[in-house]
Amino acid sequence: MTIRLRDLAACFEGVIPSIIATAAPDGMPNISYLSHVVLVDDERVALSNQFFSKTATNVRANPAAAVLIVDPRDGGQYRLDVMFERTLDSGELFEEMAIQLRATSTQVGMGEVMRLRGVDIYRVRAVHAVPSPEPPQKISSQEPGTQLMAAAAVARRVSGASDVGSIIDAVLDGLRDRFNFSNAMLLLKEPAGGRLITVGSRGYERSGIGSEVLVGEGIIGTAASERRPVRVSDMSRIRRFSSAVHASSDEESRTRTIALPGMPDAMSQVALPMIAHGVLRGVLFLESSQRLAFTREDEAALAVVALQAAAALALAEAEILEGPSSVPVTADQSVLTGRGFRVVHYAYDDSIFIDNEYLIKGVPGRLLMHLLRIYQQEGRTEFTNREIRLSEEVRLPDIKDNLETRLLLLRRRLEEKAAPVRLLRTGRGRIRLEIAGPAILEEASG
């Protein structure tokens, strides 16, 4: 029975290292391990060329070689009889492999060392199954079209959502319910900076709302900087990106940072850029404790979900700009019966501490102090996005900046910390401030 390369897709996921055997002109054999073997088409494979000086010398003198690949699902081994054709140092395939290598190597501090020098293309002349005492068991796969149907179902959920918060929830809940991917997070890009901020997650002990990733850093940041999906099928070969998954509240208060959520035992990860109107909106990120959890078909379907989410978020932000310009200005006549609490604002980074516990920083921190000051001065609890945008105190950098996302981030962070202050979305472009007890506002200098 003829074995097709496409039937061996799992062998090209990089879970088990492959081996290439070459021979020098005098017949001396040489064997090297390969970090990446990529399926190009039905007749060709691509090998990453980083350190293989001896291999490169041999194949240029004798282009015939043999490559051993292993199916990580059942241990089946296959020998590819290959013939060297050419080396690529640019182009779509080169960029795809370079990005994959860069995303994983930056996580172990070897981004500069593990640079891709070239991609060697080999024509496969024959595929042979290596004999085994016990034949590998056939692995069942998903029915064709399963991922497409799941993506369509999630897209329908997203299309029915009308605001930023419900769009994010529709995406994350859809991934869990339709794809059965339980661990996921959605990060949005700061328009004026090089950071991605977590605005929603599922499946983690800590939500990580407000945690940040630098564009270009690790798998998530590389997907953002390169605007391409990045998928890893075996995380045991690289060090986990976030070493502070289980940061404590005390550590948050000291460092004024929020820990990125994550799985300590993650084996598979995939990051999908969210792009709309040519603008990077954020990154959709999923992980699993299983190897080979995300197939190429999964990646394609998830990329569609990510693009649909980006378009929906862009539309929601645009519609918010058309929201109401004013609301009735009425004083809150209710009597605050809860205990008092202390809110400290540090002006140099706009960080907020409530009763000595870190909450948030940056624009969301300024927003909270702005709303609390107006409440204390005027007794008002109803606000519109438009009036907030026009406030000199808030100092939004651009009227097109994603105010709705910043308010969502603040609202969810307050909920997560069970703070005595809450923000409620009462309509398009409208929010309400709820306070459990008297607030003491303080300005700190350091």
C-alpha positions in Angstrom: 0.0 0.0 0.0 1.4 3.4 -1.0 1.9 5.8 2.0 1.1 9.4 1.2 2.9 12.2 3.0 -0.4 13.8 3.9 -1.3 10.7 5.9 1.7 11.3 8.1 0.8 14.9 9.2 1.3 14.1 12.9 4.9 13.2 12.2 5.6 16.8 11.1 4.4 18.4 14.4 7.8 18.4 16.0 6.8 16.3 19.0 9.5 13.6 18.4 12.7 14.8 16.8 13.4 13.5 13.3 16.8 12.3 12.0 18.5 12.9 8.7 21.3 10.6 7.4 23.7 11.8 4.7 27.0 10.5 3.3 30.2 12.3 2.3 31.8 11.7 -1.1 34.1 9.1 0.5 31.1 7.2 1.9 31.5 8.3 5.5 27.9 8.6 7.0 26.6 11.5 9.1 23.5 11.6 11.2 21.9 14.8 12.6 18.8 15.5 14.6 16.3 17.9 13.1 14.4 20.6 15.0 11.8 21.1 12.2 10.5 19.0 9.3 7.6 20.6 7.5 5.3 19.1 5.0 5.4 21.3 1.9 3.2 19.3 -0.5 2.5 15.8 -1.6 6.1 15.4 -2.9 8.3 17.6 -0.8 9.4 18.3 2.8 11.3 21.2 4.2 14.1 21.0 6.8 15.2 23.9 8.9 18.9 24.7 8.4 20.4 26.2 11.5 23.6 24.3 12.5 23.9 21.5 10.0 27.2 22.4 8.4 28.3 18.8 7.8 24.8 17.8 6.5 24.8 20.8 4.2 28.3 19.9 2.8 27.3 16.3 2.3 24.0 16.9 0.4 25.7 19.4 -2.0 28.2 16.7 -2.9 25.7 13.8 -2.7 22.0 15.0 -2.8 20.5 11.7 -1.8 19.6 11.4 1.9 17.3 9.5 4.3 15.0 11.1 6.9 13.4 9.2 9.8 10.1 10.6 11.1 8.0 9.3 14.0 4.3 9.4 14.6 3.9 10.7 18.2 0.5 9.2 18.6 1.4 5.5 18.1 5.2 5.4 17.7 5.1 4.4 14.1 8.3 5.1 12.2 8.7 6.0 8.6 11.8 6.4 6.4 11.7 9.0 3.7 14.1 8.6 0.7 14.8 12.2 -0.2 16.8 14.2 -2.8 18.0 17.7 -2.0 16.7 20.3 -4.4 17.5 23.8 -3.1 17.8 26.1 -0.1 15.4 29.0 0.5 16.4 32.1 2.5 13.2 34.1 1.9 9.6 33.7 0.9 6.4 32.5 2.4 7.6 29.1 3.6 10.9 30.5 5.0 9.0 33.2 6.9 6.5 30.7 8.3 9.2 28.4 9.7 11.3 31.4 10.9 8.4 32.7 12.9 7.7 29.3 14.5 11.3 29.0 15.5 11.5 32.5 16.8 8.3 32.2 18.9 9.5 29.1 20.7 13.2 30.1 21.1 12.4 33.5 22.6 10.7 31.6 25.5 14.1 30.1 26.5 16.1 33.2 25.9 17.7 31.9 22.7 15.9 34.2 20.2 19.2 35.5 18.8 21.0 32.1 18.8 18.2 30.0 17.2 18.0 32.1 14.0 16.9 30.3 10.9 19.6 30.4 8.3 17.8 28.6 5.5 15.1 26.1 4.6 16.3 23.1 2.7 13.7 21.6 0.3 13.9 17.9 -0.4 11.9 15.9 -3.0 10.5 12.6 -1.4 11.2 9.7 -3.8 9.7 7.0 -1.5 8.1 6.5 1.9 8.7 3.2 3.8 7.1 2.1 7.0 9.8 0.8 9.4 9.0 -2.8 10.4 7.8 -3.2 14.0 7.0 -6.3 16.0 3.6 -4.9 16.7 1.9 -2.8 14.0 0.9 0.7 15.2 -2.8 1.0 16.0 -4.8 3.2 13.8 -5.7 6.5 15.5 -9.3 7.7 14.9 -9.6 11.2 13.7 -12.4 13.8 13.6 -15.1 13.6 10.9 -14.3 16.0 8.0 -15.9 19.4 8.4 -16.2 19.2 12.2 -14.0 22.2 12.8 -15.8 24.2 10.1 -19.1 23.6 11.7 -17.8 24.6 15.1 -16.3 27.8 13.7 -19.7 28.6 12.1 -21.5 28.1 15.4 -19.1 30.4 17.2 -19.4 33.0 14.5 -23.2 33.0 14.9 -22.8 33.6 18.6 -20.4 36.5 18.0 -22.7 38.0 15.4 -25.5 38.1 18.0 -23.4 40.0 20.5 -23.8 43.8 20.7 -21.0 45.1 22.9 -17.3 44.4 23.6 -17.9 42.4 26.7 -20.5 40.1 25.2 -18.4 39.6 22.1 -15.5 38.4 24.2 -17.7 36.1 26.2 -19.3 34.7 23.0 -15.8 33.8 21.6 -14.5 32.2 24.8 -17.7 30.3 25.6 -18.0 29.2 22.0 -14.5 27.7 22.1 -15.4 25.8 25.2 -18.8 24.6 24.1 -18.3 24.0 20.4 -14.6 23.1 20.1 -14.3 21.5 23.6 -11.2 23.7 24.2 -11.4 24.5 27.9 -8.4 26.8 28.4 -8.4 30.0 26.4 -7.8 33.7 26.7 -8.4 36.8 24.6 -5.9 39.7 24.7 -6.5 43.1 23.1 -3.7 45.3 21.9 -3.1 48.7 23.4 -3.6 51.1 20.5 -0.8 53.5 21.7 1.7 50.9 22.9 3.4 47.6 22.3 1.4 45.6 24.8 -1.4 43.0 24.7 -3.8 43.0 27.7 -5.9 40.1 28.8 -9.6 41.0 28.8 -11.1 37.6 29.1 -10.2 34.0 29.9 -11.7 30.5 30.6 -10.5 27.5 32.4 -8.0 29.0 34.7 -7.9 29.3 38.5 -7.1 33.0 38.1 -8.7 35.0 35.3 -5.6 37.2 34.8 -7.8 40.1 33.7 -5.4 43.0 33.1 -2.2 40.9 32.7 0.1 42.0 29.9 2.3 40.5 27.1 4.7 42.5 25.1 4.3 42.4 21.3 7.0 40.2 20.0 7.5 38.2 23.2 6.8 34.5 23.3 4.1 32.7 21.3 1.4 35.2 22.0 3.6 38.2 21.3 5.1 36.7 18.1 1.6 36.0 16.7 0.9 39.7 17.2 4.1 41.1 15.8 4.1 38.8 12.8 0.3 38.7 12.3 0.5 35.0 11.7 -0.8 32.0 13.7 1.8 30.2 15.9 1.2 26.6 16.9 3.3 24.4 19.2 2.4 20.7 19.6 4.9 19.7 22.4 5.7 22.3 25.0 8.0 19.9 26.9 10.7 20.9 24.4 10.7 24.5 25.4 10.3 26.3 28.8 6.9 27.7 29.7 6.5 31.4 28.8 5.0 32.6 32.1 6.9 31.4 35.2 4.6 33.3 37.5 1.3 31.6 36.8 0.3 31.4 40.4 1.4 34.8 41.6 -0.2 35.8 44.9 -2.1 39.0 45.8 0.9 40.1 47.9 3.2 39.8 44.9 0.7 41.8 42.7 0.7 44.6 45.3 4.5 44.7 45.3 5.1 44.6 41.6 1.9 46.3 40.4 1.6 43.6 37.7 -1.1 41.0 37.1 0.1 37.4 36.4 -0.7 36.0 33.0 -3.0 33.0 33.5 -1.6 29.7 32.3 -1.3 25.9 32.6 1.8 24.7 34.4 1.5 21.4 32.5 0.7 22.8 29.0 1.8 20.7 26.2 0.1 22.3 23.2 -0.5 26.0 22.5 -1.8 28.0 19.6 -2.0 31.8 19.2 -4.2 33.5 16.5 -3.8 37.2 15.5 -7.1 39.1 15.5 -7.0 41.5 12.5 -9.8 43.8 11.2 -9.5 46.5 8.5 -5.7 45.8 8.4 -5.3 46.7 12.1 -4.2 44.2 14.7 -6.9 44.1 17.4 -5.5 41.4 19.6 -4.6 37.7 20.0 -6.7 34.6 20.7 -4.7 32.1 22.6 -5.5 28.5 23.6 -3.6 25.7 25.3 -4.0 22.1 26.4 -2.3 19.6 28.7 -2.3 17.1 25.8 0.3 16.9 23.0 -1.0 17.4 19.5 -4.2 19.0 20.9 -4.5 21.5 18.0 -4.3 20.2 14.4 -3.8 22.2 11.2 -7.6 22.0 10.7 -8.1 23.4 14.2 -5.7 26.2 13.5 -7.5 27.1 10.3 -10.9 27.1 12.0 -9.7 29.1 15.0 -8.1 31.7 12.6 -11.6 32.2 11.2 -13.0 32.7 14.7 -10.2 35.2 15.5 -10.9 37.3 12.4 -14.6 37.3 13.0 -14.1 38.4 16.6 -11.8 41.2 15.5 -14.3 42.5 13.0 -17.1 42.4 15.6 -15.0 44.2 18.2 -14.0 46.9 15.6 -17.7 47.4 14.8 -18.7 47.6 18.5 -16.1 50.2 19.2 -17.2 52.3 16.3 -20.9 52.2 17.3 -20.0 53.3 20.9 -18.7 56.6 19.4 -22.3 57.2 18.3 -23.7 56.6 21.7 -25.7 59.2 23.8 -23.9 62.4 24.7 -25.6 63.0 28.0 -27.8 61.4 30.7 -29.9 63.0 33.4 -27.6 64.4 36.0 -29.2 63.3 39.3 -27.6 63.0 42.7 -27.5 59.6 44.4 -29.8 59.9 47.4 -29.1 56.4 48.8 -27.4 56.1 52.2 -24.2 54.1 52.1 -24.5 51.5 54.8 -21.4 49.4 54.0 -18.0 49.9 55.6 -15.7 52.6 54.4 -12.8 51.9 52.2 -9.6 53.6 51.1 -8.6 54.3 47.5 -5.0 55.3 46.9 -4.0 56.7 43.5 -0.3 56.9 42.4 -0.1 59.5 39.8 3.2 58.5 38.1 1.7 55.3 36.7 -2.0 55.8 37.6 -2.0 52.6 39.7 -4.9 52.1 42.1 -4.8 50.4 45.5 -8.1 49.6 47.4 -7.5 49.0 51.1 -3.7 48.4 50.3 -4.5 45.7 47.6 -3.4 46.4 44.1 -6.2 46.8 41.6 -5.1 48.2 38.2 -2.9 50.9 36.6 -2.8 53.1 33.5 -5.8 54.6 31.8 -8.3 52.3 33.7 -6.8 53.6 36.9 -7.3 57.2 35.8 -10.9 56.3 34.8 -11.8 55.0 38.2 -10.4 58.0 40.1 -12.2 60.3 37.7 -15.6 58.6 38.3 -15.1 58.5 42.1 -14.1 62.2 42.2 -17.3 63.2 40.3 -19.4 61.0 42.6 -17.9 62.7 45.7 -18.3 66.2 44.3 -21.7 65.9 42.6 -23.2 62.7 44.0 -23.6 61.5 40.4 -23.4 57.8 39.5 -24.5 57.8 35.8 -22.0 58.6 33.1 -21.6 58.4 29.3 -18.7 57.3 27.2 -18.8 60.5 25.3 -18.4 62.8 28.4 -15.5 60.6 29.6 -13.8 61.0 26.3 -14.0 64.7 26.5 -12.7 64.9 30.1 -9.3 66.5 30.3 -8.6 64.7 33.6 -8.9 61.2 31.9 -6.5 62.3 29.1 -7.4 59.7 26.6 -4.7 59.8 23.9 -7.1 59.6 20.9 -10.9 59.9 20.5 -10.7 56.7 18.6 -9.0 54.9 21.4 -10.7 51.8 22.8 -12.5 53.4 25.8 -15.1 50.6 25.9 -12.4 48.0 26.2 -10.7 50.0 29.0 -14.0 50.3 30.9 -14.6 46.5 30.4 -11.1 45.8 31.8 -11.8 48.0 34.8 -15.3 46.5 35.4 -14.0 42.9 35.3 -11.0 43.6 37.5 -13.3 45.2 40.1 -15.5 42.1 40.0 -12.6 39.7 40.2 -11.2 41.5 43.3 -14.7 41.7 44.9 -14.1 45.4 45.4 -16.5 47.7 47.2 -16.9 49.6 43.9 -18.6 48.3 40.8 -19.2 49.5 37.2 -22.4 48.4 35.4 -23.1 48.8 31.8 -26.7 50.2 31.6 -27.0 50.8 27.8 -25.0 51.7 24.7 -22.3 54.1 25.8 -23.7 54.4 29.4 -22.3 53.1 32.7 -23.3 53.4 36.3 -21.0 53.5 39.4 -22.1 51.5 42.4 -20.4 52.0 45.8 -20.9 49.8 48.9 -19.7 52.3 51.4 -18.0 55.7 52.0 -14.8 56.0 49.9 -11.7 57.9 51.1 -9.7 59.1 48.1 -6.0 59.7 48.5 -3.2 60.9 46.2 0.2 59.4 46.7 3.5 60.6 45.3 5.5 57.4 45.1 
